[in-house]
Amino acid sequence: MSETFFPQDWKRTHFCGEPRKELIGQEVILNGWVAQRRDLGKLVFLVLRDKTGKSQLVVDTSKNKRLDELTKGIRHEYVLAIKGRVRARPADQVNTEVATGEIEIEAEDIAVLNTCDVLPFPITDKSDATESLRLQYRYLDMRRDVIRENILARGKLVRLLREEMHKAGFEDIETPFLYKSTPEGAREFLVPSRINPGYFYALPQSPQLFKQILMIAGFDRYYQIVKCFRDEDLRADRQPEFTQLDCEMSFVDQEDVLTIFTDIVKRTVNTFFTRDVIGEIPRMTYQQAMDTYGVDKPDTRFGLKLVDLSKLVKDSEFKVFTEAVEKKGIVNALRVQGQGETFSRKRIEDLETAIRPYGAKGLAFAKVKSGQGKESWQSSLTKFLSDELINIINKTTEAKPGDLLLFCAGPYQTVKAGLGALRNALGKELHLYDTRELNFLWVTDFPLLEKGDDGRFIAMHHPFTCPNEEDLALLETDPENVRAKAYDLVCNGVELGGGSIRIHLERIQEKIFSLLGLTKEEAEKKFGFLLKALKFGAPPHGGIAFGVDRFAMLLTGCEAIRDIIPFPKTQKQACLMTGSPAPTSEKALRELYISVLKEEVEKAGISKHA
Amino acid sequence: MSETFFPQDWKRTHFCGEPRKELIGQEVILNGWVAQRRDLGKLVFLVLRDKTGKSQLVVDTSKNKRLDELTKGIRHEYVLAIKGRVRARPADQVNTEVATGEIEIEAEDIAVLNTCDVLPFPITDKSDATESLRLQYRYLDMRRDVIRENILARGKLVRLLREEMHKAGFEDIETPFLYKSTPEGAREFLVPSRINPGYFYALPQSPQLFKQILMIAGFDRYYQIVKCFRDEDLRADRQPEFTQLDCEMSFVDQEDVLTIFTDIVKRTVNTFFTRDVIGEIPRMTYQQAMDTYGVDKPDTRFGLKLVDLSKLVKDSEFKVFTEAVEKKGIVNALRVQGQGETFSRKRIEDLETAIRPYGAKGLAFAKVKSGQGKESWQSSLTKFLSDELINIINKTTEAKPGDLLLFCAGPYQTVKAGLGALRNALGKELHLYDTRELNFLWVTDFPLLEKGDDGRFIAMHHPFTCPNEEDLALLETDPENVRAKAYDLVCNGVELGGGSIRIHLERIQEKIFSLLGLTKEEAEKKFGFLLKALKFGAPPHGGIAFGVDRFAMLLTGCEAIRDIIPFPKTQKQACLMTGSPAPTSEKALRELYISVLKEEVEKAGISKHA
């Protein structure tokens, strides 16, 4: 080899995962990495790997002195080109777990294309290397089958989605990354402009307004698989840049969007698995989801529904219940099947601790026994509730002897949020579902607005969401109860996508901006170009966006976004492999008309990538 | 209609471009924009447009008082839903230029889905609106057939490229946008990090190092259609963000890359036009291209080649020629066919002015007549050149009576650059080629290095380009003459793509960094992670990147990038529609630990979007 980097006569005839019995007797050339090396003295076994799989090479060191010498120097992850003849493995050495396990390749010649230093961790499916070491050597980490397969599966998903979008008549159109910064700039990454001193671009959180403009321009159906940016505070599994399948259509109402995307999602998933994994996607209103599951993205793989007892218990002797209802709150129960005996007092206290962050004050509980009335409960509540009421509660919750009943009382939002989170935790802990199952669900009829901490309205979806026509009059009288034409696609308790019909009438858009507390001047400054465009023939339109990384995680069963993308950043938004972000020079900054606030940086402490 | 935004019974049954004679007698519903309106009193004609085309609607105002009233209020670009019956047009009104020109639709009902203000410019194929007005109202500009078709054609090209890449086994893998800033930061857009105070990301100029890392990770074949960013000084027709088809492959040499991408480009172009537009793609070395065409991206649609006369004229009496050759320069000629009589002295002086920017000092010329020797030239050169030499020059340049000969003498680079530019200008001016023709060409064997203005070496392609094995020894003795395994795809004089085999051996990469004048410390700081990765089993690899916008321009015959993308920025990197970039608040900047250098901004002058 010497300085001939990759001579054409060493080009592979097959991928490492390809050779089968049919090739026995033929000469093959493979290119790949040394995944395993076993030295039996006279025989050396090398397993060569590429992205398709592995083949076993046998070097008979007694036959060829040059190969013997060469093989001695070969270590794990060396890059080799090998020539050899395919032969059947001895019957006792057949490996049925590998596709190439019936054959092996008798080495005739080997070329070392590159060497490899001592590995920082072994390249194995299960790795006990720390995450930070793995990310630092991401190119080695990605040689692990499990990571490579995830990343390739994500690519396959993207390709299937594109095919479906194309078939459905969506045009692939790119929108800009250097977008307008807004005065607040909250959660935006800013980019200083060199050509326009003192001015800034922002990296878009989504192409929302561009896609609406494309509808106004007449493109009818648009899609894009596009990076979006959000500068969020440190959160476990969030990336500052993420990928969205972004879609928009004209001359549609909510029903059209749901129908078309039910189809697209169904076909994509079923093609991905080459079998019918999902059929129709059921629908549920936001209100139903909150009432029954306590969250707006319910995991419908299991029951454990929230049961409303407010009306039943409002006249009981238990003050916690009666006061909650008097204050327009609610009393809800969870029936945990068959766990009456298994849950200790301590464990129930842990559950209580778990719901506190949601504002819920506590849990009452009853262990259900056989018998009627008070006799059927082991609970401190028996002091306050009548036999009759207990019987009714048992009936309403469908409680059977051996079950555990958990009760929570308080304001609607806190009870629902607390029990909703508890339900998810119990579902996981008690293995109430098959983890391989995919349970899709449309959630519809979200409220248009919600009250922020300061009592002001904020848009629940975004400020361009169309209110339900039936509720238009409520915009004046009772804005909080206006439903939006907004919808989410949920799978296994994960929000996979969300969208809405947009406002296409300028006067309604202005009305919403004013409800959101934007003055005319603010609205003009932030969204003036949209308001203007709405005056020039905007068609009715709506759309949806899906989280591609999350979608891929669901299909592959990955538990972390870091395992589905090739170059993830840490929680501190750092790339450990390249050492990004990094300091830059005064000169580079001066050219951009900015400087670093050194004192503030010092106060914040020296940045440590972690 | 009132507040029902888009009732389901007004959903289109057909697109506006679809109705044909086969539908005569049937009721259709169309949704679209009013492209034309003609009021003949009793009859009103409305032409309705969507992205597929146009249909003519006839409103018989005498039949329906409500429609009469409604139609009176309808203006250009109103958004309508119409119901009506398809009928044949009267024979004298058939329009053969429109696909729907044999029919018209007798209006039965009309719903106004939205109105439109007075247009800033009419929506017509040829527009005399200023570019800045068109960009400000880009949504109206994009309703023009010509712009919409360009943008859709670009989308089609992207889809075909993806299909070809998939068929050839390339995996679609995304790389990060928030990349590491380098200390110089030249031509990079920087992004301040909030979580890492005082640190910066850079938006990548290309995913070069990520794709090399993906090869080292074992992905074998990678592609991505990806935005790249370059903060260039004001240049006509350059965008700060542009799209690249970015590709990389392992276990290949140059020949493999050229073969595979010849195939991919051929199939993409021929499928785009649904006919065989290109066959084999010819190849030419960099040296041949420079010698013959004076540029490294020759427009091979026409001849007008540069003819080298250096050896012939080196002993002549004409000092300009002899001195040029003595100083190791050259004398070249262009034979402009049949233009001996048409080019005035003034026009030739203009040509001289055109080549001055390239450093060329002047042009000598001869108008070729019939006869032999001096008799055959009308030229001031006849004083200096012998009959014999003139005859030889005529023969060498293939000059015929009526031709114009242009001569240029000086250093190689300036003569080639000057005459190369002149050749392109003359080719266009004299219509020497069919503008619809597509002439692809591979240019190979580029030099690895070139001398910068400061006499230091710079990489001609990029610092990761592999030198030709045969020239490795020259790295020590004569680096300037080392050829690179680098190649460009050129079409009609435009560089459509470029790539190289990369260095996969760490010691060679270090050698190149040192030739480029990088100290060990600098190399480590900028590219340390690459050098490290090369130590862990990097396979031989190489790739290529294509300019998607340019590719689309060539296929559509567009002359400006602004006509092929939906939201272009001006030369000053501004988006006139959204008003981007924009100022931001002190508070937002403080959160990013930066501030604007106000004095510097004032010195630079207030930014004006233009």
Interface residues (C-beta under 8 A of the other chain):
Chain A: E3 T4 F5 F6 P7 Q8 K11 R12 N31 W33 R49 D50 K51 E77 Y78 V79 A81 L113 N114 T115 C116 D117 L119 Y137 R138 Y139 L140 M142 R143 R148 I151 L152 G155 V158 R159 R162 H166 E171 D172 I173 E174 T175 P176 F177 L178 Y179 K180 S181 T182 P183 E184 G185 A186 E188 F189 L190 V191 P192 S193 R194 I195 N196 P197 G198 Y199 F200 Y201 L203 L209 F210 I213 L214 I216 A217 G218 F219 D220 K227 F229 D231 D233 L234 P240 E241 T243 S250 F251 V252 D253 E255 D256 C466 E469 L472 I501 H504 L505 G528 F529 A533 K535 F536 G537 A538 P539 P540 I565 P566 F567 K569 K572 Q573 A574 C575 M577 T578 G579 S580 P581 A582 P583 T584 S585 K587 A588 L589 R590 E591 L592 Y593 I594 S595 V596 L597 K598 E600 V601 A604 G605 S607 H609
Chain B: E3 T4 F5 F6 P7 Q8 K11 R12 N31 W33 R49 D50 K51 E77 Y78 V79 A81 L113 N114 T115 C116 D117 L119 Y137 R138 Y139 L140 M142 R143 R148 I151 L152 G155 V158 R159 R162 H166 E171 D172 I173 E174 T175 P176 F177 L178 Y179 K180 S181 T182 P183 E184 G185 A186 E188 F189 L190 V191 P192 S193 R194 I195 N196 P197 G198 Y199 F200 Y201 L203 L209 F210 I213 L214 I216 A217 G218 F219 D220 K227 F229 D231 D233 L234 P240 E241 T243 S250 F251 V252 D253 E255 D256 C466 E469 L472 I501 H504 L505 G528 F529 A533 K535 F536 G537 A538 P539 P540 I565 P566 F567 K569 K572 Q573 A574 C575 M577 T578 G579 S580 P581 A582 P583 T584 S585 K587 A588 L589 R590 E591 L592 Y593 I594 S595 V596 L597 K598 E600 V601 A604 G605 S607 H609
